[in-house]
Amino acid sequence: MNAANIMMYIHHALSRQSGDELISKLGGIRGVSRAWVSPHVPGLVLVDYDPKQIDTQTILGAVVHRGFDARLVGM
């Protein structure tokens, strides 16, 4: 797998439950190998993925589709 990663900022605080649910959903997407919420920066979500299987806009769309106001960081 060719690994790539992105950072997304969620514009409202993630509760532990909503963060866990989001990470679970992202982890279930084909091409995503790992997703986690930063323990140091509230609202920062990090995702490792295979760019041959999925692109950043699809990952961001999955987060927005779940009702989060999210933006890619550094893009």
PQR file of N, CA, C, O and H, with PARSE charges and radii, in Angstrom:
ATOM      1  N   MET A   1       0.839  -1.181   0.000 -0.4000 1.5000
ATOM      2  CA  MET A   1       0.000   0.000   0.000 -0.0000 2.0000
ATOM      3  C   MET A   1       0.880   1.239   0.000  0.5500 1.7000
ATOM      4  O   MET A   1       1.850   1.314   0.754 -0.5500 1.4000
ATOM      5  N   ASN A   2       0.548   2.203  -0.836 -0.4000 1.5000
ATOM      6  CA  ASN A   2       1.201   3.508  -0.808 -0.0000 2.0000
ATOM      7  C   ASN A   2       0.470   4.368   0.208  0.5500 1.7000
ATOM      8  O   ASN A   2      -0.688   4.728  -0.001 -0.5500 1.4000
ATOM      9  H   ASN A   2      -0.240   2.142  -1.448  0.4000 1.0000
ATOM     10  N   ALA A   3       1.122   4.693   1.283 -0.4000 1.5000
ATOM     11  CA  ALA A   3       0.464   5.437   2.354 -0.0000 2.0000
ATOM     12  C   ALA A   3       0.571   6.936   2.129  0.5500 1.7000
ATOM     13  O   ALA A   3       1.614   7.446   1.721 -0.5500 1.4000
ATOM     14  H   ALA A   3       2.063   4.400   1.453  0.4000 1.0000
ATOM     15  N   ALA A   4      -0.504   7.620   2.396 -0.4000 1.5000
ATOM     16  CA  ALA A   4      -0.563   9.071   2.403 -0.0000 2.0000
ATOM     17  C   ALA A   4      -1.376   9.456   3.635  0.5500 1.7000
ATOM     18  O   ALA A   4      -2.027   8.606   4.242 -0.5500 1.4000
ATOM     19  H   ALA A   4      -1.351   7.206   2.727  0.4000 1.0000
ATOM     20  N   ASN A   5      -1.341  10.714   3.998 -0.4000 1.5000
ATOM     21  CA  ASN A   5      -2.134  11.129   5.152 -0.0000 2.0000
ATOM     22  C   ASN A   5      -2.645  12.541   4.970  0.5500 1.7000
ATOM     23  O   ASN A   5      -2.076  13.348   4.234 -0.5500 1.4000
ATOM     24  H   ASN A   5      -0.813  11.404   3.505  0.4000 1.0000
ATOM     25  N   ILE A   6      -3.734  12.812   5.662 -0.4000 1.5000
ATOM     26  CA  ILE A   6      -4.322  14.144   5.668 -0.0000 2.0000
ATOM     27  C   ILE A   6      -4.693  14.510   7.094  0.5500 1.7000
ATOM     28  O   ILE A   6      -4.827  13.661   7.974 -0.5500 1.4000
ATOM     29  H   ILE A   6      -4.196  12.157   6.260  0.4000 1.0000
ATOM     30  N   MET A   7      -4.855  15.821   7.282 -0.4000 1.5000
ATOM     31  CA  MET A   7      -5.378  16.350   8.532 -0.0000 2.0000
ATOM     32  C   MET A   7      -6.650  17.115   8.201  0.5500 1.7000
ATOM     33  O   MET A   7      -6.716  17.842   7.209 -0.5500 1.4000
ATOM     34  H   MET A   7      -4.747  16.511   6.566  0.4000 1.0000
ATOM     35  N   MET A   8      -7.650  16.940   9.041 -0.4000 1.5000
ATOM     36  CA  MET A   8      -8.897  17.681   8.910 -0.0000 2.0000
ATOM     37  C   MET A   8      -9.183  18.383  10.225  0.5500 1.7000
ATOM     38  O   MET A   8      -8.950  17.835  11.302 -0.5500 1.4000
ATOM     39  H   MET A   8      -7.596  16.349   9.847  0.4000 1.0000
ATOM     40  N   TYR A   9      -9.688  19.597  10.122 -0.4000 1.5000
ATOM     41  CA  TYR A   9     -10.102  20.309  11.317 -0.0000 2.0000
ATOM     42  C   TYR A   9     -11.620  20.329  11.365  0.5500 1.7000
ATOM     43  O   TYR A   9     -12.277  20.742  10.410 -0.5500 1.4000
ATOM     44  H   TYR A   9      -9.878  20.042   9.247  0.4000 1.0000
ATOM     45  N   ILE A  10     -12.168  19.879  12.481 -0.4000 1.5000
ATOM     46  CA  ILE A  10     -13.607  19.897  12.723 -0.0000 2.0000
ATOM     47  C   ILE A  10     -13.898  21.176  13.508  0.5500 1.7000
ATOM     48  O   ILE A  10     -13.312  21.411  14.564 -0.5500 1.4000
ATOM     49  H   ILE A  10     -11.635  19.543  13.257  0.4000 1.0000
ATOM     50  N   HIS A  11     -14.812  22.005  12.980 -0.4000 1.5000
ATOM     51  CA  HIS A  11     -15.048  23.326  13.541 -0.0000 2.0000
ATOM     52  C   HIS A  11     -15.899  23.374  14.808  0.5500 1.7000
ATOM     53  O   HIS A  11     -16.233  24.463  15.274 -0.5500 1.4000
ATOM     54  H   HIS A  11     -15.289  21.814  12.122  0.4000 1.0000
ATOM     55  N   HIS A  12     -16.245  22.266  15.355 -0.4000 1.5000
ATOM     56  CA  HIS A  12     -16.908  22.256  16.659 -0.0000 2.0000
ATOM     57  C   HIS A  12     -16.312  21.118  17.471  0.5500 1.7000
ATOM     58  O   HIS A  12     -15.771  20.156  16.927 -0.5500 1.4000
ATOM     59  H   HIS A  12     -15.974  21.381  14.976  0.4000 1.0000
ATOM     60  N   ALA A  13     -16.420  21.247  18.742 -0.4000 1.5000
ATOM     61  CA  ALA A  13     -15.794  20.255  19.623 -0.0000 2.0000
ATOM     62  C   ALA A  13     -16.392  18.873  19.389  0.5500 1.7000
ATOM     63  O   ALA A  13     -17.604  18.710  19.247 -0.5500 1.4000
ATOM     64  H   ALA A  13     -16.860  22.029  19.185  0.4000 1.0000
ATOM     65  N   LEU A  14     -15.512  17.896  19.354 -0.4000 1.5000
ATOM     66  CA  LEU A  14     -15.948  16.504  19.262 -0.0000 2.0000
ATOM     67  C   LEU A  14     -16.037  15.929  20.662  0.5500 1.7000
ATOM     68  O   LEU A  14     -15.071  15.961  21.425 -0.5500 1.4000
ATOM     69  H   LEU A  14     -14.527  18.029  19.469  0.4000 1.0000
ATOM     70  N   SER A  15     -17.198  15.407  20.987 -0.4000 1.5000
ATOM     71  CA  SER A  15     -17.293  14.675  22.245 -0.0000 2.0000
ATOM     72  C   SER A  15     -16.540  13.371  22.062  0.5500 1.7000
ATOM     73  O   SER A  15     -16.224  12.982  20.938 -0.5500 1.4000
ATOM     74  H   SER A  15     -17.983  15.381  20.367  0.4000 1.0000
ATOM     75  N   ARG A  16     -16.260  12.709  23.142 -0.4000 1.5000
ATOM     76  CA  ARG A  16     -15.578  11.411  23.031 -0.0000 2.0000
ATOM     77  C   ARG A  16     -16.396  10.454  22.174  0.5500 1.7000
ATOM     78  O   ARG A  16     -15.854   9.749  21.322 -0.5500 1.4000
ATOM     79  H   ARG A  16     -16.517  13.024  24.055  0.4000 1.0000
ATOM     80  N   GLN A  17     -17.711  10.435  22.407 -0.4000 1.5000
ATOM     81  CA  GLN A  17     -18.587   9.532  21.662 -0.0000 2.0000
ATOM     82  C   GLN A  17     -18.631   9.896  20.179  0.5500 1.7000
ATOM     83  O   GLN A  17     -18.496   9.015  19.329 -0.5500 1.4000
ATOM     84  H   GLN A  17     -18.152  11.008  23.099  0.4000 1.0000
ATOM     85  N   SER A  18     -18.817  11.175  19.852 -0.4000 1.5000
ATOM     86  CA  SER A  18     -18.895  11.546  18.433 -0.0000 2.0000
ATOM     87  C   SER A  18     -17.554  11.336  17.739  0.5500 1.7000
ATOM     88  O   SER A  18     -17.515  10.950  16.570 -0.5500 1.4000
ATOM     89  H   SER A  18     -18.927  11.891  20.543  0.4000 1.0000
ATOM     90  N   GLY A  19     -16.455  11.587  18.447 -0.4000 1.5000
ATOM     91  CA  GLY A  19     -15.130  11.319  17.886 -0.0000 2.0000
ATOM     92  C   GLY A  19     -14.924   9.852  17.616  0.5500 1.7000
ATOM     93  O   GLY A  19     -14.419   9.473  16.558 -0.5500 1.4000
ATOM     94  H   GLY A  19     -16.486  11.901  19.396  0.4000 1.0000
ATOM     95  N   ASP A  20     -15.314   9.015  18.570 -0.4000 1.5000
ATOM     96  CA  ASP A  20     -15.172   7.567  18.394 -0.0000 2.0000
ATOM     97  C   ASP A  20     -16.027   7.059  17.228  0.5500 1.7000
ATOM     98  O   ASP A  20     -15.590   6.209  16.452 -0.5500 1.4000
ATOM     99  H   ASP A  20     -15.724   9.323  19.428  0.4000 1.0000
ATOM    100  N   GLU A  21     -17.248   7.588  17.115 -0.4000 1.5000
ATOM    101  CA  GLU A  21     -18.133   7.175  16.026 -0.0000 2.0000
ATOM    102  C   GLU A  21     -17.559   7.604  14.675  0.5500 1.7000
ATOM    103  O   GLU A  21     -17.596   6.835  13.714 -0.5500 1.4000
ATOM    104  H   GLU A  21     -17.603   8.278  17.746  0.4000 1.0000
ATOM    105  N   LEU A  22     -17.031   8.821  14.599 -0.4000 1.5000
ATOM    106  CA  LEU A  22     -16.444   9.303  13.354 -0.0000 2.0000
ATOM    107  C   LEU A  22     -15.241   8.464  12.955  0.5500 1.7000
ATOM    108  O   LEU A  22     -15.097   8.097  11.789 -0.5500 1.4000
ATOM    109  H   LEU A  22     -17.001   9.445  15.380  0.4000 1.0000
ATOM    110  N   ILE A  23     -14.382   8.161  13.909 -0.4000 1.5000
ATOM    111  CA  ILE A  23     -13.197   7.355  13.635 -0.0000 2.0000
ATOM    112  C   ILE A  23     -13.597   5.955  13.178  0.5500 1.7000
ATOM    113  O   ILE A  23     -12.975   5.390  12.278 -0.5500 1.4000
ATOM    114  H   ILE A  23     -14.498   8.459  14.857  0.4000 1.0000
ATOM    115  N   SER A  24     -14.617   5.408  13.788 -0.4000 1.5000
ATOM    116  CA  SER A  24     -15.106   4.090  13.387 -0.0000 2.0000
ATOM    117  C   SER A  24     -15.617   4.109  11.949  0.5500 1.7000
ATOM    118  O   SER A  24     -15.327   3.201  11.171 -0.5500 1.4000
ATOM    119  H   SER A  24     -15.121   5.867  14.519  0.4000 1.0000
ATOM    120  N   LYS A  25     -16.375   5.139  11.602 -0.4000 1.5000
ATOM    121  CA  LYS A  25     -16.903   5.255  10.240 -0.0000 2.0000
ATOM    122  C   LYS A  25     -15.769   5.428   9.240  0.5500 1.7000
ATOM    123  O   LYS A  25     -15.770   4.784   8.190 -0.5500 1.4000
ATOM    124  H   LYS A  25     -16.611   5.876  12.235  0.4000 1.0000
ATOM    125  N   LEU A  26     -14.800   6.289   9.550 -0.4000 1.5000
ATOM    126  CA  LEU A  26     -13.674   6.495   8.639 -0.0000 2.0000
ATOM    127  C   LEU A  26     -12.864   5.218   8.471  0.5500 1.7000
ATOM    128  O   LEU A  26     -12.430   4.895   7.365 -0.5500 1.4000
ATOM    129  H   LEU A  26     -14.800   6.812  10.402  0.4000 1.0000
ATOM    130  N   GLY A  27     -12.662   4.493   9.561 -0.4000 1.5000
ATOM    131  CA  GLY A  27     -11.905   3.245   9.499 -0.0000 2.0000
ATOM    132  C   GLY A  27     -12.575   2.183   8.651  0.5500 1.7000
ATOM    133  O   GLY A  27     -11.916   1.251   8.189 -0.5500 1.4000
ATOM    134  H   GLY A  27     -13.015   4.755  10.459  0.4000 1.0000
ATOM    135  N   GLY A  28     -13.871   2.309   8.441 -0.4000 1.5000
ATOM    136  CA  GLY A  28     -14.608   1.351   7.631 -0.0000 2.0000
ATOM    137  C   GLY A  28     -14.629   1.671   6.146  0.5500 1.7000
ATOM    138  O   GLY A  28     -15.188   0.910   5.355 -0.5500 1.4000
ATOM    139  H   GLY A  28     -14.407   3.066   8.816  0.4000 1.0000
ATOM    140  N   ILE A  29     -14.028   2.788   5.758 -0.4000 1.5000
ATOM    141  CA  ILE A  29     -14.008   3.183   4.355 -0.0000 2.0000
ATOM    142  C   ILE A  29     -12.855   2.474   3.646  0.5500 1.7000
ATOM    143  O   ILE A  29     -11.723   2.474   4.130 -0.5500 1.4000
ATOM    144  H   ILE A  29     -13.574   3.406   6.400  0.4000 1.0000
ATOM    145  N   ARG A  30     -13.150   1.877   2.509 -0.4000 1.5000
ATOM    146  CA  ARG A  30     -12.117   1.184   1.734 -0.0000 2.0000
ATOM    147  C   ARG A  30     -11.007   2.165   1.360  0.5500 1.7000
ATOM    148  O   ARG A  30     -11.271   3.229   0.800 -0.5500 1.4000
ATOM    149  H   ARG A  30     -14.070   1.876   2.116  0.4000 1.0000
ATOM    150  N   GLY A  31      -9.793   1.804   1.667 -0.4000 1.5000
ATOM    151  CA  GLY A  31      -8.641   2.646   1.365 -0.0000 2.0000
ATOM    152  C   GLY A  31      -8.118   3.407   2.567  0.5500 1.7000
ATOM    153  O   GLY A  31      -6.985   3.887   2.548 -0.5500 1.4000
ATOM    154  H   GLY A  31      -9.579   0.939   2.122  0.4000 1.0000
ATOM    155  N   VAL A  32      -8.930   3.525   3.621 -0.4000 1.5000
ATOM    156  CA  VAL A  32      -8.477   4.193   4.852 -0.0000 2.0000
ATOM    157  C   VAL A  32      -7.862   3.130   5.747  0.5500 1.7000
ATOM    158  O   VAL A  32      -8.515   2.146   6.096 -0.5500 1.4000
ATOM    159  H   VAL A  32      -9.851   3.135   3.636  0.4000 1.0000
ATOM    160  N   SER A  33      -6.606   3.332   6.115 -0.4000 1.5000
ATOM    161  CA  SER A  33      -5.939   2.338   6.961 -0.0000 2.0000
ATOM    162  C   SER A  33      -5.975   2.709   8.436  0.5500 1.7000
ATOM    163  O   SER A  33      -5.908   1.834   9.299 -0.5500 1.4000
ATOM    164  H   SER A  33      -6.076   4.131   5.832  0.4000 1.0000
ATOM    165  N   ARG A  34      -6.080   4.006   8.731 -0.4000 1.5000
ATOM    166  CA  ARG A  34      -6.093   4.430  10.134 -0.0000 2.0000
ATOM    167  C   ARG A  34      -6.654   5.835  10.220  0.5500 1.7000
ATOM    168  O   ARG A  34      -6.379   6.674   9.363 -0.5500 1.4000
ATOM    169  H   ARG A  34      -6.135   4.717   8.030  0.4000 1.0000
ATOM    170  N   ALA A  35      -7.435   6.090  11.247 -0.4000 1.5000
ATOM    171  CA  ALA A  35      -7.953   7.427  11.518 -0.0000 2.0000
ATOM    172  C   ALA A  35      -7.962   7.626  13.021  0.5500 1.7000
ATOM    173  O   ALA A  35      -8.245   6.692  13.771 -0.5500 1.4000
ATOM    174  H   ALA A  35      -7.659   5.408  11.944  0.4000 1.0000
ATOM    175  N   TRP A  36      -7.656   8.829  13.464 -0.4000 1.5000
ATOM    176  CA  TRP A  36      -7.676   9.112  14.894 -0.0000 2.0000
ATOM    177  C   TRP A  36      -7.833  10.607  15.127  0.5500 1.7000
ATOM    178  O   TRP A  36      -7.512  11.429  14.269 -0.5500 1.4000
ATOM    179  H   TRP A  36      -7.426   9.588  12.855  0.4000 1.0000
ATOM    180  N   VAL A  37      -8.334  10.932  16.308 -0.4000 1.5000
ATOM    181  CA  VAL A  37      -8.468  12.314  16.755 -0.0000 2.0000
ATOM    182  C   VAL A  37      -7.209  12.655  17.531  0.5500 1.7000
ATOM    183  O   VAL A  37      -6.773  11.889  18.390 -0.5500 1.4000
ATOM    184  H   VAL A  37      -8.595  10.264  17.004  0.4000 1.0000
ATOM    185  N   SER A  38      -6.630  13.801  17.228 -0.4000 1.5000
ATOM    186  CA  SER A  38      -5.417  14.219  17.927 -0.0000 2.0000
ATOM    187  C   SER A  38      -5.685  14.378  19.417  0.5500 1.7000
ATOM    188  O   SER A  38      -6.663  15.020  19.802 -0.5500 1.4000
ATOM    189  H   SER A  38      -6.984  14.424  16.531  0.4000 1.0000
ATOM    190  N   PRO A  39      -4.840  13.809  20.253 -0.5600 1.5000
ATOM    191  CA  PRO A  39      -5.016  13.990  21.696  0.2800 2.0000
ATOM    192  C   PRO A  39      -4.549  15.374  22.158  0.5500 1.7000
ATOM    193  O   PRO A  39      -4.808  15.769  23.294 -0.5500 1.4000
ATOM    194  N   HIS A  40      -3.860  16.108  21.279 -0.4000 1.5000
ATOM    195  CA  HIS A  40      -3.276  17.395  21.657 -0.0000 2.0000
ATOM    196  C   HIS A  40      -4.002  18.602  21.089  0.5500 1.7000
ATOM    197  O   HIS A  40      -3.921  19.696  21.648 -0.5500 1.4000
ATOM    198  H   HIS A  40      -3.649  15.787  20.356  0.4000 1.0000
ATOM    199  N   VAL A  41      -4.713  18.412  19.976 -0.4000 1.5000
ATOM    200  CA  VAL A  41      -5.404  19.529  19.324 -0.0000 2.0000
ATOM    201  C   VAL A  41      -6.876  19.157  19.157  0.5500 1.7000
ATOM    202  O   VAL A  41      -7.206  18.331  18.307 -0.5500 1.4000
ATOM    203  H   VAL A  41      -4.779  17.523  19.522  0.4000 1.0000
ATOM    204  N   PRO A  42      -7.757  19.749  19.945 -0.5600 1.5000
ATOM    205  CA  PRO A  42      -9.182  19.437  19.829  0.2800 2.0000
ATOM    206  C   PRO A  42      -9.687  19.731  18.411  0.5500 1.7000
ATOM    207  O   PRO A  42      -9.414  20.793  17.851 -0.5500 1.4000
ATOM    208  N   GLY A  43     -10.412  18.791  17.854 -0.4000 1.5000
ATOM    209  CA  GLY A  43     -10.999  18.975  16.535 -0.0000 2.0000
ATOM    210  C   GLY A  43     -10.115  18.561  15.374  0.5500 1.7000
ATOM    211  O   GLY A  43     -10.549  18.614  14.224 -0.5500 1.4000
ATOM    212  H   GLY A  43     -10.634  17.929  18.308  0.4000 1.0000
ATOM    213  N   LEU A  44      -8.888  18.151  15.647 -0.4000 1.5000
ATOM    214  CA  LEU A  44      -7.992  17.735  14.570 -0.0000 2.0000
ATOM    215  C   LEU A  44      -8.104  16.225  14.367  0.5500 1.7000
ATOM    216  O   LEU A  44      -7.866  15.444  15.288 -0.5500 1.4000
ATOM    217  H   LEU A  44      -8.535  18.109  16.582  0.4000 1.0000
ATOM    218  N   VAL A  45      -8.466  15.830  13.160 -0.4000 1.5000
ATOM    219  CA  VAL A  45      -8.608  14.416  12.812 -0.0000 2.0000
ATOM    220  C   VAL A  45      -7.530  14.083  11.788  0.5500 1.7000
ATOM    221  O   VAL A  45      -7.353  14.804  10.806 -0.5500 1.4000
ATOM    222  H   VAL A  45      -8.659  16.464  12.411  0.4000 1.0000
ATOM    223  N   LEU A  46      -6.818  13.001  12.018 -0.4000 1.5000
ATOM    224  CA  LEU A  46      -5.746  12.568  11.132 -0.0000 2.0000
ATOM    225  C   LEU A  46      -6.140  11.250  10.482  0.5500 1.7000
ATOM    226  O   LEU A  46      -6.702  10.371  11.135 -0.5500 1.4000
ATOM    227  H   LEU A  46      -6.961  12.415  12.816  0.4000 1.0000
ATOM    228  N   VAL A  47      -5.846  11.118   9.202 -0.4000 1.5000
ATOM    229  CA  VAL A  47      -6.257   9.931   8.451 -0.0000 2.0000
ATOM    230  C   VAL A  47      -5.101   9.449   7.577  0.5500 1.7000
ATOM    231  O   VAL A  47      -4.523  10.226   6.817 -0.5500 1.4000
ATOM    232  H   VAL A  47      -5.390  11.832   8.671  0.4000 1.0000
ATOM    233  N   ASP A  48      -4.773   8.176   7.687 -0.4000 1.5000
ATOM    234  CA  ASP A  48      -3.833   7.509   6.783 -0.0000 2.0000
ATOM    235  C   ASP A  48      -4.669   6.756   5.763  0.5500 1.7000
ATOM    236  O   ASP A  48      -5.645   6.093   6.114 -0.5500 1.4000
ATOM    237  H   ASP A  48      -5.243   7.545   8.304  0.4000 1.0000
ATOM    238  N   TYR A  49      -4.278   6.863   4.493 -0.4000 1.5000
ATOM    239  CA  TYR A  49      -5.075   6.238   3.442 -0.0000 2.0000
ATOM    240  C   TYR A  49      -4.202   5.867   2.249  0.5500 1.7000
ATOM    241  O   TYR A  49      -3.054   6.298   2.142 -0.5500 1.4000
ATOM    242  H   TYR A  49      -3.486   7.401   4.208  0.4000 1.0000
ATOM    243  N   ASP A  50      -4.760   5.070   1.368 -0.4000 1.5000
ATOM    244  CA  ASP A  50      -4.101   4.659   0.140 -0.0000 2.0000
ATOM    245  C   ASP A  50      -4.673   5.492  -1.007  0.5500 1.7000
ATOM    246  O   ASP A  50      -5.830   5.302  -1.383 -0.5500 1.4000
ATOM    247  H   ASP A  50      -5.692   4.720   1.455  0.4000 1.0000
ATOM    248  N   PRO A  51      -3.879   6.417  -1.574 -0.5600 1.5000
ATOM    249  CA  PRO A  51      -4.407   7.283  -2.634  0.2800 2.0000
ATOM    250  C   PRO A  51      -4.769   6.550  -3.921  0.5500 1.7000
ATOM    251  O   PRO A  51      -5.408   7.132  -4.798 -0.5500 1.4000
ATOM    252  N   LYS A  52      -4.377   5.289  -4.052 -0.4000 1.5000
ATOM    253  CA  LYS A  52      -4.797   4.503  -5.212 -0.0000 2.0000
ATOM    254  C   LYS A  52      -6.224   4.000  -5.056  0.5500 1.7000
ATOM    255  O   LYS A  52      -6.861   3.602  -6.031 -0.5500 1.4000
ATOM    256  H   LYS A  52      -3.858   4.816  -3.340  0.4000 1.0000
ATOM    257  N   GLN A  53      -6.728   4.020  -3.811 -0.4000 1.5000
ATOM    258  CA  GLN A  53      -8.080   3.510  -3.552 -0.0000 2.0000
ATOM    259  C   GLN A  53      -9.087   4.605  -3.227  0.5500 1.7000
ATOM    260  O   GLN A  53     -10.283   4.426  -3.453 -0.5500 1.4000
ATOM    261  H   GLN A  53      -6.210   4.343  -3.018  0.4000 1.0000
ATOM    262  N   ILE A  54      -8.627   5.729  -2.705 -0.4000 1.5000
ATOM    263  CA  ILE A  54      -9.538   6.791  -2.275 -0.0000 2.0000
ATOM    264  C   ILE A  54      -8.798   8.121  -2.332  0.5500 1.7000
ATOM    265  O   ILE A  54      -7.574   8.166  -2.217 -0.5500 1.4000
ATOM    266  H   ILE A  54      -7.655   5.875  -2.521  0.4000 1.0000
ATOM    267  N   ASP A  55      -9.556   9.213  -2.512 -0.4000 1.5000
ATOM    268  CA  ASP A  55      -8.917  10.531  -2.540 -0.0000 2.0000
ATOM    269  C   ASP A  55      -9.371  11.380  -1.349  0.5500 1.7000
ATOM    270  O   ASP A  55     -10.307  11.027  -0.632 -0.5500 1.4000
ATOM    271  H   ASP A  55     -10.551   9.177  -2.605  0.4000 1.0000
ATOM    272  N   THR A  56      -8.693  12.486  -1.164 -0.4000 1.5000
ATOM    273  CA  THR A  56      -8.945  13.331   0.007 -0.0000 2.0000
ATOM    274  C   THR A  56     -10.360  13.913   0.004  0.5500 1.7000
ATOM    275  O   THR A  56     -10.977  14.041   1.062 -0.5500 1.4000
ATOM    276  H   THR A  56      -7.932  12.773  -1.747  0.4000 1.0000
ATOM    277  N   GLN A  57     -10.871  14.262  -1.164 -0.4000 1.5000
ATOM    278  CA  GLN A  57     -12.206  14.845  -1.218 -0.0000 2.0000
ATOM    279  C   GLN A  57     -13.283  13.841  -0.824  0.5500 1.7000
ATOM    280  O   GLN A  57     -14.299  14.216  -0.240 -0.5500 1.4000
ATOM    281  H   GLN A  57     -10.370  14.158  -2.023  0.4000 1.0000
ATOM    282  N   THR A  58     -13.067  12.586  -1.135 -0.4000 1.5000
ATOM    283  CA  THR A  58     -14.017  11.541  -0.742 -0.0000 2.0000
ATOM    284  C   THR A  58     -13.997  11.352   0.771  0.5500 1.7000
ATOM    285  O   THR A  58     -15.042  11.176   1.397 -0.5500 1.4000
ATOM    286  H   THR A  58     -12.241  12.281  -1.609  0.4000 1.0000
ATOM    287  N   ILE A  59     -12.803  11.391   1.351 -0.4000 1.5000
ATOM    288  CA  ILE A  59     -12.694  11.261   2.812 -0.0000 2.0000
ATOM    289  C   ILE A  59     -13.353  12.459   3.481  0.5500 1.7000
ATOM    290  O   ILE A  59     -14.132  12.292   4.419 -0.5500 1.4000
ATOM    291  H   ILE A  59     -11.954  11.534   0.843  0.4000 1.0000
ATOM    292  N   LEU A  60     -13.050  13.663   3.010 -0.4000 1.5000
ATOM    293  CA  LEU A  60     -13.671  14.865   3.565 -0.0000 2.0000
ATOM    294  C   LEU A  60     -15.186  14.806   3.399  0.5500 1.7000
ATOM    295  O   LEU A  60     -15.926  15.147   4.321 -0.5500 1.4000
ATOM    296  H   LEU A  60     -12.417  13.798   2.247  0.4000 1.0000
ATOM    297  N   GLY A  61     -15.643  14.381   2.244 -0.4000 1.5000
ATOM    298  CA  GLY A  61     -17.080  14.265   2.001 -0.0000 2.0000
ATOM    299  C   GLY A  61     -17.768  13.320   2.967  0.5500 1.7000
ATOM    300  O   GLY A  61     -18.901  13.566   3.382 -0.5500 1.4000
ATOM    301  H   GLY A  61     -15.042  14.104   1.494  0.4000 1.0000
ATOM    302  N   ALA A  62     -17.089  12.239   3.327 -0.4000 1.5000
ATOM    303  CA  ALA A  62     -17.659  11.291   4.288 -0.0000 2.0000
ATOM    304  C   ALA A  62     -17.838  11.936   5.655  0.5500 1.7000
ATOM    305  O   ALA A  62     -18.800  11.640   6.364 -0.5500 1.4000
ATOM    306  H   ALA A  62     -16.169  12.039   2.990  0.4000 1.0000
ATOM    307  N   VAL A  63     -16.922  12.810   6.022 -0.4000 1.5000
ATOM    308  CA  VAL A  63     -17.015  13.512   7.310 -0.0000 2.0000
ATOM    309  C   VAL A  63     -18.132  14.551   7.260  0.5500 1.7000
ATOM    310  O   VAL A  63     -18.950  14.630   8.176 -0.5500 1.4000
ATOM    311  H   VAL A  63     -16.141  13.050   5.446  0.4000 1.0000
ATOM    312  N   VAL A  64     -18.168  15.340   6.202 -0.4000 1.5000
ATOM    313  CA  VAL A  64     -19.204  16.374   6.050 -0.0000 2.0000
ATOM    314  C   VAL A  64     -20.582  15.732   5.964  0.5500 1.7000
ATOM    315  O   VAL A  64     -21.544  16.250   6.532 -0.5500 1.4000
ATOM    316  H   VAL A  64     -17.503  15.276   5.457  0.4000 1.0000
ATOM    317  N   HIS A  65     -20.685  14.609   5.258 -0.4000 1.5000
ATOM    318  CA  HIS A  65     -21.959  13.896   5.126 -0.0000 2.0000
ATOM    319  C   HIS A  65     -22.514  13.478   6.490  0.5500 1.7000
ATOM    320  O   HIS A  65     -23.727  13.347   6.653 -0.5500 1.4000
ATOM    321  H   HIS A  65     -19.903  14.188   4.796  0.4000 1.0000
ATOM    322  N   ARG A  66     -21.645  13.274   7.447 -0.4000 1.5000
ATOM    323  CA  ARG A  66     -22.075  12.890   8.796 -0.0000 2.0000
ATOM    324  C   ARG A  66     -22.411  14.104   9.660  0.5500 1.7000
ATOM    325  O   ARG A  66     -22.640  13.969  10.862 -0.5500 1.4000
ATOM    326  H   ARG A  66     -20.660  13.381   7.314  0.4000 1.0000
ATOM    327  N   GLY A  67     -22.442  15.285   9.051 -0.4000 1.5000
ATOM    328  CA  GLY A  67     -22.908  16.474   9.754 -0.0000 2.0000
ATOM    329  C   GLY A  67     -21.828  17.320  10.390  0.5500 1.7000
ATOM    330  O   GLY A  67     -22.136  18.255  11.129 -0.5500 1.4000
ATOM    331  H   GLY A  67     -22.256  15.395   8.074  0.4000 1.0000
ATOM    332  N   PHE A  68     -20.572  17.015  10.121 -0.4000 1.5000
ATOM    333  CA  PHE A  68     -19.487  17.804  10.702 -0.0000 2.0000
ATOM    334  C   PHE A  68     -19.064  18.914   9.753  0.5500 1.7000
ATOM    335  O   PHE A  68     -19.006  18.716   8.540 -0.5500 1.4000
ATOM    336  H   PHE A  68     -20.322  16.255   9.521  0.4000 1.0000
ATOM    337  N   ASP A  69     -18.771  20.080  10.309 -0.4000 1.5000
ATOM    338  CA  ASP A  69     -18.222  21.197   9.540 -0.0000 2.0000
ATOM    339  C   ASP A  69     -16.706  21.022   9.546  0.5500 1.7000
ATOM    340  O   ASP A  69     -16.036  21.423  10.497 -0.5500 1.4000
ATOM    341  H   ASP A  69     -18.818  20.242  11.295  0.4000 1.0000
ATOM    342  N   ALA A  70     -16.172  20.428   8.493 -0.4000 1.5000
ATOM    343  CA  ALA A  70     -14.758  20.036   8.457 -0.0000 2.0000
ATOM    344  C   ALA A  70     -14.059  20.666   7.267  0.5500 1.7000
ATOM    345  O   ALA A  70     -14.667  20.931   6.231 -0.5500 1.4000
ATOM    346  H   ALA A  70     -16.717  20.102   7.721  0.4000 1.0000
ATOM    347  N   ARG A  71     -12.763  20.901   7.441 -0.4000 1.5000
ATOM    348  CA  ARG A  71     -11.905  21.430   6.380 -0.0000 2.0000
ATOM    349  C   ARG A  71     -10.599  20.660   6.366  0.5500 1.7000
ATOM    350  O   ARG A  71     -10.110  20.243   7.416 -0.5500 1.4000
ATOM    351  H   ARG A  71     -12.268  20.686   8.283  0.4000 1.0000
ATOM    352  N   LEU A  72     -10.031  20.469   5.188 -0.4000 1.5000
ATOM    353  CA  LEU A  72      -8.696  19.895   5.091 -0.0000 2.0000
ATOM    354  C   LEU A  72      -7.696  20.951   5.547  0.5500 1.7000
ATOM    355  O   LEU A  72      -7.852  22.132   5.234 -0.5500 1.4000
ATOM    356  H   LEU A  72     -10.428  20.807   4.335  0.4000 1.0000
ATOM    357  N   VAL A  73      -6.684  20.536   6.275 -0.4000 1.5000
ATOM    358  CA  VAL A  73      -5.652  21.447   6.758 -0.0000 2.0000
ATOM    359  C   VAL A  73      -4.472  21.380   5.794  0.5500 1.7000
ATOM    360  O   VAL A  73      -4.003  20.297   5.445 -0.5500 1.4000
ATOM    361  H   VAL A  73      -6.558  19.577   6.529  0.4000 1.0000
ATOM    362  N   GLY A  74      -4.000  22.550   5.370 -0.4000 1.5000
ATOM    363  CA  GLY A  74      -2.821  22.612   4.524 -0.0000 2.0000
ATOM    364  C   GLY A  74      -3.054  22.273   3.078  0.5500 1.7000
ATOM    365  O   GLY A  74      -2.105  21.975   2.353 -0.5500 1.4000
ATOM    366  H   GLY A  74      -4.382  23.430   5.653  0.4000 1.0000
ATOM    367  N   MET A  75      -4.293  22.310   2.640 -0.4000 1.5000
ATOM    368  CA  MET A  75      -4.587  21.983   1.249 -0.0000 2.0000
ATOM    369  C   MET A  75      -5.169  23.184   0.547  0.5500 1.7000
ATOM    370  O   MET A  75      -5.486  23.112  -0.640 -0.5500 1.4000
ATOM    371  H   MET A  75      -5.064  22.552   3.229  0.4000 1.0000
TER
END
